[in-house]
């Protein structure tokens, strides 16, 4: 439990990124997560705010990338775990989402259309790793499996 609480704290680095993002986009950020492996920042924004945060033709995201020197991804936040999973996989046709709890840990099984499996996983596992990072930090999910 103690480790879980520590994971959920917002770092000073994340606070700085949130401040720059909000200043440039005018959109309130729920959370920012730093993904060192893929040199990206994942910003979680309110429902219906992603388009405004991205800007016309991605202009705001491009400006942020230039200022911060990292790739920028914007995802709509939801307190509901299933809804959050859907938001993490835009454009992927999801057949079902199963959530199971075992031994204090949570596992998410995602069944997607066969044609969308590659998109769900992403190049070098980029999309599924984003889901794992977000879901582990915010919901305590230990595993995300795509079938």
GINOR-V942333 format. One record per residue. N is the residue number from 0. RES is the residue in one letter. SS is DSSP state (2 for helix, 1 for strand, 0 for the rest). PSI is psi in whole degrees, -180 to 180 (none if undefined). D_CENTER is the distance of its C-alpha to the mean C-alpha in whole Angstrom. Layout:
N&RES&SS&PSI&D_CENTER / N&RES&SS&PSI&D_CENTER
//
This chain:
0&X&0&-44&22 / 1&X&2&-44&23 / 2&X&2&-36&20 / 3&X&2&-41&18 / 4&X&2&-42&19 / 5&X&2&-40&19 / 6&X&2&-29&15 / 7&X&0&-5&14 / 8&X&0&144&16 / 9&X&0&127&15 / 10&X&0&165&17 / 11&X&2&-40&19 / 12&X&2&-46&17 / 13&X&2&-39&14 / 14&X&2&-41&16 / 15&X&2&-45&18 / 16&X&2&-41&15 / 17&X&2&-43&14 / 18&X&2&-47&18 / 19&X&2&-44&18 / 20&X&2&-49&15 / 21&X&2&-38&17 / 22&X&2&-43&20 / 23&X&2&-37&20 / 24&X&2&-25&18 / 25&X&0&10&19 / 26&X&0&134&16 / 27&X&0&133&15 / 28&X&1&131&12 / 29&X&1&-41&11 / 30&X&1&152&9 / 31&X&1&133&9 / 32&X&1&135&8 / 33&X&1&126&10 / 34&X&1&97&10 / 35&X&0&-36&14 / 36&X&0&-41&14 / 37&X&0&11&13 / 38&X&0&55&14 / 39&X&1&159&11 / 40&X&1&132&9 / 41&X&1&114&6 / 42&X&1&129&7 / 43&X&1&122&7 / 44&X&1&169&10 / 45&X&0&164&12 / 46&X&0&130&13 / 47&X&0&4&15 / 48&X&0&-9&14 / 49&X&2&-45&12 / 50&X&2&-44&15 / 51&X&2&-37&17 / 52&X&2&-37&14 / 53&X&2&-38&14 / 54&X&0&164&18 / 55&X&2&125&21 / 56&X&2&28&21 / 57&X&2&17&18 / 58&X&2&-43&20 / 59&X&2&-38&18 / 60&X&2&-41&15 / 61&X&2&-42&18 / 62&X&2&-43&20 / 63&X&2&-41&17 / 64&X&2&-42&17 / 65&X&2&-43&20 / 66&X&2&-45&21 / 67&X&2&-15&18 / 68&X&0&23&19 / 69&X&0&155&15 / 70&X&1&148&13 / 71&X&1&131&11 / 72&X&1&139&8 / 73&X&1&128&7 / 74&X&1&138&6 / 75&X&1&131&8 / 76&X&0&146&8 / 77&X&0&142&11 / 78&X&0&-18&13 / 79&X&0&124&14 / 80&X&2&-46&12 / 81&X&2&-42&13 / 82&X&2&-39&12 / 83&X&2&-41&8 / 84&X&2&-46&9 / 85&X&2&-42&11 / 86&X&2&-28&8 / 87&X&2&-13&6 / 88&X&0&63&9 / 89&X&0&140&11 / 90&X&0&-4&14 / 91&X&0&129&15 / 92&X&0&108&18 / 93&X&1&125&17 / 94&X&1&-47&20 / 95&X&1&157&19 / 96&X&1&121&17 / 97&X&1&132&19 / 98&X&1&124&18 / 99&X&1&147&20 / 100&X&1&125&21 / 101&X&1&128&23 / 102&X&0&38&25 / 103&X&0&-9&23 / 104&X&1&156&19 / 105&X&1&137&17 / 106&X&1&138&16 / 107&X&1&125&15 / 108&X&1&126&17 / 109&X&1&122&16 / 110&X&1&122&19 / 111&X&1&161&18 / 112&X&0&140&21 / 113&X&2&-42&22 / 114&X&2&-21&22 / 115&X&2&0&18 / 116&X&2&-44&18 / 117&X&2&-40&18 / 118&X&2&-41&15 / 119&X&2&-42&13 / 120&X&2&-44&14 / 121&X&0&162&14 / 122&X&2&128&16 / 123&X&2&26&16 / 124&X&2&16&14 / 125&X&2&-45&11 / 126&X&2&-42&9 / 127&X&2&-33&10 / 128&X&2&-35&9 / 129&X&2&-45&5 / 130&X&2&-44&6 / 131&X&2&-44&8 / 132&X&2&-51&7 / 133&X&2&-49&5 / 134&X&2&-33&8 / 135&X&2&-42&10 / 136&X&2&-39&10 / 137&X&2&-27&10 / 138&X&2&0&12 / 139&X&0&23&14 / 140&X&1&130&13 / 141&X&1&-32&15 / 142&X&1&143&15 / 143&X&1&121&13 / 144&X&1&131&16 / 145&X&1&129&16 / 146&X&0&none&20
//
